[in-house]
Amino acid sequence: MKKLFLSSLLCIAIATASLAQVKKPLKAGPITPTPVSKIKVKEAEKKPETIILEDITEWLCPRNLVRGDREFDGHGPRVKCNVTLGLKNNNTEVWAKIVFEAKETVHDWSTTTASWDVKVYTTPYGKKIQKIASDVFSRTDFISPSAGAQFLIPGSDLKKGLDVFFDGQMISNAVLAAHGLPFDATPAIAARLVKTYLKGNTVIQTPALEGRAVRFFHIVGDTGGDDISNDDNCNDDTRIERIEFLPMQVFMVDVN
C-alpha cells in the first residue's frame, strides 16, 4: 500500500513538471508597413545644365568724349572692357552689362567711355533660371597696336609681344583651361588666342585676362583717322565689333 502511494506521488510530480515546461504560444499580431512617405531616400544631386548664350554681333561704339580730342593718332589706345552677366525679368532672361574705355597712351590722353545692357538669352517657355553655376564676369585690358600694324608675328619674340600687348599682365590659368590650353602654356601657344583681322578696320580678337564668361572680345582700337565717334554710325570708329560667350551652366526650374 505504501509503495502504491509513493508511485502515485511520483507520477503526479512528473506530470506537473512536464506541464510547467509547455509554454503557451504567443499570438502573432498584424504587421503594419512603414508608409513610403516616411522612408528617407537620398535623392540624386541635381546637376546644372548647359545653355548657349547669343553672341553680341551688333557694333557698339562709344561717343562720349571724356577728355582730349577724337583722335588716338596711333598712340594705343589702351582698351579696357568688362562684361558682367545677370538675370532679369523673373529670371527668364540673361543680360550682359558691358563697360568700355579707350584711352590714348600719351598726352592729350584722348578718352572715351560707354556702357551697354544687351540681352543674350531667354529661357524656354515655362522655365526660369534658379541659379547661375558658372562664371558671370570677364575682363580684358590691352594696348591696341596702330591701325594696320602687324604684331605677334610667328618667329618674333612672342613673349615680348604679349607683354607689350597686355602691358605685363597674363592670361589667367582658368581662362587658358577654358580654351583647352595648359596653365603653363608657352607664349607661342598663348599667342594663338590673340589675332587681328580686317573688317573695314583692324579688329583685334583677344581672350579675357580673367573670368570664364567671355570666349573672345573683338575690338577696334585705332582706326587711322578720327577714332571716337560723334554720330550714330560706328563705321571707321573705335568700337566693339563682337563679343563671343562661353557656354553657361545654370540650374533651371519650372515657373510657378
C-alpha positions in Angstrom: 0.0 0.0 0.0 2.8 2.3 0.9 4.6 1.5 -2.4 1.4 2.3 -4.4 1.1 5.6 -2.7 4.7 6.6 -3.4 4.3 5.6 -7.1 1.2 7.8 -7.4 3.0 10.8 -5.9 5.9 10.2 -8.3 3.6 10.1 -11.3 1.8 13.3 -10.2 5.2 15.1 -9.8 6.4 14.1 -13.3 3.1 15.2 -14.9 3.3 18.6 -13.1 6.9 19.2 -14.2 6.0 18.3 -17.9 3.1 20.8 -17.9 5.3 23.6 -16.5 7.7 23.2 -19.4 5.0 23.6 -22.0 4.8 27.4 -22.9 1.7 29.0 -24.3 2.3 30.1 -27.9 2.4 33.8 -28.5 -0.4 35.2 -30.6 1.0 37.0 -33.7 -0.4 40.5 -34.3 -0.8 42.2 -37.7 2.3 43.7 -39.4 1.9 47.4 -40.1 4.1 48.6 -43.1 6.0 51.8 -42.8 4.4 54.5 -45.1 6.6 55.1 -48.2 6.4 58.9 -47.4 8.3 58.3 -44.2 11.1 56.2 -45.7 14.1 58.5 -46.2 15.6 58.1 -49.6 18.6 60.2 -50.7 17.7 62.0 -53.9 20.2 62.2 -56.6 22.0 65.5 -56.5 20.7 67.8 -59.3 23.3 68.8 -61.8 23.4 72.1 -63.7 22.6 72.2 -67.4 24.4 74.0 -70.2 22.9 76.9 -72.1 24.3 78.7 -75.1 24.3 82.5 -74.9 23.8 84.6 -78.0 26.9 86.3 -79.1 26.8 90.1 -79.4 27.3 90.9 -83.1 25.9 94.4 -83.3 28.5 97.2 -83.3 28.8 99.1 -80.1 30.8 102.3 -80.3 31.3 104.9 -77.6 30.6 108.6 -78.4 31.2 110.1 -75.0 34.4 112.3 -75.2 35.8 112.4 -71.6 39.0 114.3 -72.5 41.3 115.3 -75.3 40.2 115.2 -79.0 38.7 112.3 -81.0 42.0 111.1 -82.5 44.3 108.5 -80.9 46.8 109.1 -83.7 48.4 105.6 -83.3 49.1 106.0 -79.6 47.2 102.9 -78.4 44.6 103.3 -77.3 44.6 101.3 -74.1 41.4 99.4 -74.1 39.6 98.1 -71.0 36.4 96.1 -71.4 34.5 94.0 -69.0 31.3 92.0 -69.1 29.0 91.0 -66.2 26.1 88.6 -66.8 23.0 88.8 -64.7 19.3 87.7 -64.6 16.3 89.8 -65.3 12.5 89.5 -65.8 11.8 86.9 -63.2 15.0 85.1 -64.0 13.8 84.2 -67.5 16.5 86.3 -69.3 20.2 86.7 -69.1 21.6 90.1 -69.8 25.2 91.3 -70.4 26.4 94.6 -68.8 29.3 95.8 -70.9 31.6 98.6 -69.7 34.2 100.0 -72.1 37.0 102.5 -72.0 39.6 103.5 -74.6 42.4 105.9 -73.7 45.2 107.4 -75.6 48.6 106.4 -74.2 50.2 109.9 -74.5 49.2 113.5 -73.9 46.5 114.7 -74.6 45.1 111.3 -73.3 42.0 111.3 -75.5 39.5 109.1 -73.7 36.1 107.7 -74.4 33.8 105.6 -72.2 30.5 103.9 -72.5 28.3 101.1 -71.1 25.5 99.0 -72.6 23.0 96.4 -71.5 22.3 93.6 -74.0 20.0 90.6 -73.7 21.8 87.4 -74.6 19.4 84.6 -73.6 15.7 83.9 -73.0 14.6 80.7 -71.2 12.2 78.2 -72.9 8.5 78.9 -72.2 7.5 77.8 -68.6 11.1 77.7 -67.3 13.3 80.1 -65.4 16.8 80.1 -64.1 17.1 79.3 -60.4 20.9 79.9 -60.2 23.9 80.5 -62.4 26.6 77.9 -61.7 29.4 79.3 -63.9 31.5 82.5 -64.2 29.5 85.7 -64.8 32.4 88.1 -65.3 35.2 88.6 -67.8 37.6 91.4 -68.4 40.3 92.3 -70.9 42.8 95.1 -70.9 45.3 95.6 -73.7 47.2 98.3 -75.7 45.9 98.4 -79.2 48.5 98.4 -82.0 48.4 101.2 -84.6 45.9 100.7 -87.4 47.2 98.2 -89.9 50.3 97.3 -87.8 51.3 93.7 -87.5 52.2 92.1 -84.2 52.7 88.7 -82.7 54.3 87.6 -86.0 55.4 83.9 -86.0 59.2 83.8 -85.4 59.3 87.0 -83.5 59.7 87.3 -79.7 56.1 86.3 -78.8 56.7 86.7 -75.1 57.8 90.3 -75.5 54.9 90.9 -77.9 52.4 89.6 -75.4 54.0 91.6 -72.6 53.6 94.8 -74.6 50.1 94.0 -75.8 48.8 93.1 -72.3 51.1 95.6 -70.6 52.7 92.9 -68.5 49.5 91.2 -67.5 49.0 87.5 -68.0 46.0 85.4 -69.1 44.8 83.5 -66.0 45.1 79.8 -65.7 41.4 79.4 -65.6 40.9 81.2 -68.9 43.7 79.2 -70.5 41.9 76.0 -69.3 38.6 77.2 -70.7 40.3 77.4 -74.1 41.7 73.9 -73.7 45.3 75.1 -73.1 47.6 74.0 -70.2 48.1 76.5 -67.4 51.8 76.6 -68.2 51.3 77.3 -71.9 54.2 78.8 -73.7 53.9 82.3 -75.2 53.8 80.6 -78.7 50.7 78.7 -77.6 49.0 81.5 -75.7 49.6 83.8 -78.7 47.3 81.7 -80.7 44.4 83.2 -78.8 45.3 86.7 -80.0 45.0 87.8 -83.6 43.9 90.6 -85.9 41.8 90.6 -89.0 40.4 93.2 -91.3 36.7 94.2 -91.4 36.8 97.7 -92.6 39.3 98.4 -89.8 41.8 96.3 -88.0 39.9 94.2 -85.5 41.7 92.7 -82.5 40.5 89.3 -81.2 41.6 88.7 -77.7 40.6 86.4 -74.8 39.7 87.6 -71.4 42.5 88.1 -68.9 40.2 87.0 -66.1 36.8 85.3 -65.9 35.3 82.5 -68.0 32.1 84.2 -69.2 33.5 85.6 -72.5 35.4 83.5 -75.0 36.7 86.3 -77.2 36.4 90.1 -77.3 36.6 91.6 -80.9 37.5 95.2 -80.6 38.6 98.0 -83.0 41.1 100.4 -81.3 43.0 102.7 -83.6 41.4 103.4 -87.0 43.9 105.6 -88.7 41.5 108.6 -88.7 39.2 110.2 -86.2 38.6 107.3 -83.8 36.0 108.4 -81.3 32.6 108.5 -83.0 30.5 111.7 -83.0 27.4 110.2 -84.7 25.2 107.1 -84.7 27.4 105.4 -87.4 30.1 103.2 -86.0 31.8 102.7 -89.3 35.6 103.6 -89.2 35.3 104.3 -85.4 36.7 102.7 -82.2 34.2 100.0 -81.3 33.2 96.6 -80.0 32.9 94.5 -83.2 31.7 91.3 -81.4 31.6 89.5 -78.1 31.6 85.7 -78.0 30.5 83.9 -74.9 31.5 80.6 -73.4 28.7 78.1 -72.5 26.9 78.9 -69.3 26.0 76.4 -66.5 22.6 77.0 -64.8 20.0 75.3 -62.6 16.7 75.6 -64.4 13.3 75.2 -62.7 9.6 75.4 -63.7 7.9 78.7 -63.4 5.3 78.6 -60.5 
